[in-house]
């Protein structure tokens, strides 16, 4: 992690001083990420005035001078998505905790790149004459709405000293910080993630085939519950999705629309615009074989933490490869988000729609229809796949696989120096 430093002195304050200290740190990723806490070394530089007087308000800056970690090879962090906060401890003539905050300003950080943090700044009103010492305490890195908490695991050396005079400002400057350490609070463990409940399948009869020569052009499938096993960058996740496949006839072909029918979830993290894109291979059966590739658009607007997330409709074109009754069932679902790819394979599937088709030249039988993105009518958005228990805290599939809390939180701290805590 890298950051910069600056200084604004209160009236009557003396020249600025800066001193660097290093300390062992334990960082706890967000609960549910699936990563263990990690140990590393933090190096920071604290800048403060050397002298001041009672009544002054001094400004102090915290700078990270050595990158204690790199962004792990999990997810790309977009620009202006990371914000640091922390606590600077004041002891001596006056005791206080200075709340330090940096703006959410950073360049885009690719997977494996150096973490870059903004300057953290805070202020202190001086109330007593004498010597004050400033010591770094715990700090938090917020990446797109998820927090990683880092706490010193050893006593931290003093980073700066301020000599505070009574009202005349005649104190002698102290430019070299002392090395007397102060105790830091013990680190706390992260919450243990809970396992998702195994999804259950809901079966119902297949829809009755509809003749294709009676002038009908719109065909509505039934909603079916499909249990998925998803392989994400952080391991295997289970999810059950309620999915409906609709079709609109256009000549001998059909425009398909695949909709997720579950209620949407609230986003656990900020998600930038154009960062999440779903796709699926619809499985053909009956008299036809192969698959039809359908795709949905990326999210057109940024999604704020706490706002609803929805999987958009996925569309594509089905060109029949056989004459007869052809069935369409949900197949492999793919989510691409912020540089990651998660693949969800159905544990079992069900027929959502049956069409009476006529073979078309170059049709799908034994192969695939891959013309994605065509309009097929229907609504413009669906819901999300539910996973886990059915209580209020249940996650949804997109929350697991679309680069939100699970992936984003994991991207904050995987220390290169030091070792993982077991």
N, C-alpha and C positions, 0 to 999 in steps of 0.2 A: 504494500500500500504506500502510495506516495501522496504528499500534500505539500502545500506551500505555506509560508508564514508571512505575516505583516504585523504592524504595530501602530496603534493610535494611543498616544499618551494623554493621561488626564492632566489638567492644569496643575502646574507645580511639580510634575514628575520629572525625574532626572533622566539621563541617557538610557537607551534601551540596552538590555543584555539578553543573550541567548545562550542556552546550554543544552547539550544533548545527553540523554540517558537511555539505557537499554534495560529491558526487563523481560523475564519469561512470562508468557501469556497463554491462557487456555481459552479457546474460542468454541462456543457451543452453537452449532447450526440450529435453525428452527426445528421445532418438534414436527415429526412426520416426514422429514427429508430423507431419512434412512442413512445418514452419515454419523459416524462417531465424532465426539468432540476431538479437537486437534490441539497440539501444543506447538508453539513457535516463539520466536523472539521479536519483540517490538522495539524499535528505536524511534524516539521522538525528540523534538527540540521545542522547548518552551521559551517564548520571548516575552519579557516583561520589563518595566522600568526598574533601574537599579535603586533609585531613590524616589520618595514621594512624601507627602505630608498628610496628616489626619484631615479628613474631609474630601480628599481627592477621590475620584473614580478612575481607576486604571483599567486599561484594556490589555488583555493577555491573549496570545496566539499559541496554538498547539500545532506542530508540524510533524508528520511522520517522515523521517529521513531515510528509512530503509524499507524496501518492500519485503514484508514478512511472508508474503504469499504471492502466488500467481492465480489468475482466474483459472480454475480447473477445466479440463477438457470436457465440459458438460454443456455449456450454453454461452452464447455471445451476449454480453451485457451492452445494451444500447447507450448512446450518449445521454448524459444527465439523468441517470437512473440510480445512482449510488449517493447516499448521504451519510456522513459520519456525525455522531454525537458522543459526548463523553463527560467525565467529571474530573476536574482538577482540584486537588485537595490543598487547602491553606491551613498551615499550623504556625505556632509561634505566638506573637503578640495578639493575633486574631485568629479565630478558627472559622472556617467556612468551606463549603463545597461550591466551586464555580461551575455552573452549567456551560459546557462548551458545545457549540453547534457550528457545523459547516453547511454551506449551500449544497443543493443537489446539482452539482456541476462536475462532470467528468467526460473525457472523450469516450468514444465507443471502445469497449474492451473485448477483444476476441477471446475465444477459448484458448487457454494457455498463455494469455497476455498478462502483463504486470497490472496489478490493481492500482488504481489512481484515485486518491481521495482529495477533496477540497480542504482548504484551511479551516480549522475550527477556532472560533473566537468566543471570548467571554469577558465579562466585566466584574470588577470588585470595588465596592465602596469601602474606603479605609476608615476604621473607627477607633483604632488604638495605636499608640506610638510603640516602636520597637521593631524587631526583626521578624519578617514573615518568610516562610519557606513555601514553595510551590512544588507539588508532587503529582505526577500523572496517576489517575485511578482507572476504573473500568471504562470501556467505551463500547459503542454499538455501531455496527454498519448495517444500514437499511438499504437493501437492494430491491427496488421495484416493489416495495411494500412488505418485504420479509426481513426479519431482524436476526442478525448473528451477534451474540453478546460475547465480548472478550474481556477477561478479568485477569489481572496480574496474579501469578502463582508464587511470587517471592516478594520480599520487601523491595520497594522501588526507591532508588536514590533521589534526593532532592534535585529538581531540575533548574530552579532559580531561587534567588533570595532578593527580597525587597526591604530596604531600610526605610522605615516610616518615622518621620519626625513629628513633633507637635506642630503647631500652625506655622512656624517660621521657615520650615524647609531646610534646616541646617544640618541634616544628617549626613554622615559620611557614606559615599557610594560603596557598595560591595559588588564587584564585577565577577568574582569567581564563586560559583555556587559550592556549598559544602556537600559532603557526601553522606551525612547522617540519614539512614533510611527510615522510612515510615512504613508501618504495616499496611498491607492492602487486604481487603476482604477476601475471604475464601471464595473460590469460584463455585458456581452452582451448576448442577447437571441439567441437561436438557430433558424435556419430557420424553417419555418412551412412546414412539408412534404406535397406534393401535392397528391391528390387522383388519383388512376388509372382510366383510362377510362374503361367503361364497354365493354367487348369484343363483337364483332359481329360474327355471324355465317355465314359461306359461304357454301351453299348447292350445290350439283351436283349429277348427277345420279349415282347409284351404278354400279360397274363394272359388265360386263357380266360374268356369271358363266362359268368356263372353265372345260371341261370334264377331268376326271382323268385317263381315260383309253386310251388316244391317245399318250402316250409316253412322254408327257410334264412333266418336273420336276420342272421348275422354274416358279413362279407365282408372278407377280408384282401388288401390290395394287395401289390405287390412293391416292394422298395426300388430307387429309380432315382437315378442321379447327374445332378444338374442344375447346369450352369455358370451362375453369376450375375455380372452386372456391377452393382456397388453404387455409388450416388451418395451420398456422405456429406458433411457440412459441410466436410470437408477434402479433397474431391476423389473421384476414381474409384478403386474397389477391386475386385479380382477374387476370387471365391470359388466353390468347388464344394461342393454340399451333397448328401448322400445322404438321400433323403426317401421316406417310405412313407405312403400314404393308405389308411385302413381305413374301413369303413362298417358301420352297424348299422341294419337296416330297422325302421321304426316306421310301420305303416300303409302309405301310399303314398310316404312320404318316407324319407330316410336321414340318420341322424346321422353326420357325418364326423369323423374324427380324423386330423390330419396330424402325423406324427412325424419328427423329425430323428434319424437313426440313427448318426451319427458319434460317436466317443468324445469326451467333454467335455474342455475345456481348463481350465487353472488360471487364475484371474483375475489379470491383471497389476496390478490396482488395487482399492481398496476400492469397492464399489458399494452404495449405500444400498438399503434395502427399498423396494418399490413404485416403482422408478425405471426398469425396463426392461419393455416390452410388445411382443410380436411379433404380426403378423397376416399373412394371405396371401389372395390371390384364386385359388382352385382353378379351373383352366381345364376347361370341359366340351367334349366332342367326340363324334364318332360321330353318332348320330341326334339328340342334344341339342346346344344351343349356349348360350353365356353363361359365367357364372362363379358360384362359391359362395364367399362371404366367411367365413373362419374366423379366430378370434382365440385367443390364449393369455393366461393371467393374468399380471399383473406378478409380479416376484419377491417372495415373501411375507416373506423375511428378508434382512437385509443379507448381502452376500457379501464376505468378507475377502480381501485380497490373498493369492494362493497357494491359495485354496480352489477347488474345481471350479465351473465355470459350466455350466448346462445350459439349452437352449431348451425350455420346457415344451410339452406337446402343445397344438395349436391345434384348436379344435372349431367346428362350425357345422352347419347343417341344409340338406340338398339336397332340394328339391322338384322332381322331374323335370318338364320341359316338353315331353317327347316320349315316344312309345312305341317301344321298340327297344333297341338296344345303345348305351349312353352311356358314354363314357370320361372319366376324371378324371386330370388331370395337374397337377403343381405349377406355380404361376404367380408373380405378382409378390409378393415378400416385403417387408414394411415393419417396421422396428424403430424404436420411439419410446423415447428414453432421455434423461432429465435435460434435457428441453426441446428436444432435437434430434430430427429425423426423417431416417432413412436409408432409401432405396428401392432394392431390388435386383430387377432385371429379368432373367429367364432369357435367356441367349444362345440356348438351344434347350431344349425340354422333352421329356419322354417320358411315356407312359401308365403310371400306377401301378396303376389299378384300372378294370375294366370291369363295368358293371352292366346287367342286363336290366330295363328300367324301363317303367312305364306312366305316360302323361301325367296330370298332376295340374292341377287348376284353379289358375291363378296360378303355374304352374311356371316353370322357368328359361329355357326355350327362347328364345334371342335376347336374354335379359336376365340378371338375376343373382338368386341366392338369398342373402339377406343376413342370415339369422338366425344370428348368431354366438353362440358360448359354450354350445351345448347339449352334453349328455353323449353321447359315442359309444362309450364303453367303451375298452379298451386300457390301456396303461401310462400313467403320469402324467408321465413326463419322457422326453426324447430326448437327443440329443447336439448337437454343433455342426458347422457347416460348416467344412471345412478349407480353408485358403488358403495360398499360398506353397509352399515346398519341403516335402518329407516328412520332413525331419530333425527333431531334438528341438526346434529353435528355431522351427518353423513356427507361424505365428499361425493362429487360427481366425476364421471370419467374424464371430462375435459380438464378439470382441475388437477387431475393426476398426470395427464399426458400432454397438455398443451402449453407447457412452459410456464405455469403459474407457480404456486408456492413450493411445490415439491422440487422443481428444477431450479427455480430462481434462488431459493434459499441455499441450495447446495452449491451454487456458483460463487458464493461470497468468500469462504475460507477453506482452502485445502492447503495447508502450509507445506512448502517445499523443504525448508530447513526444519529440524526437529522431527518428532515422530508422532504418530497417531496414538491417542489414548485408547486403551482396551478395557 
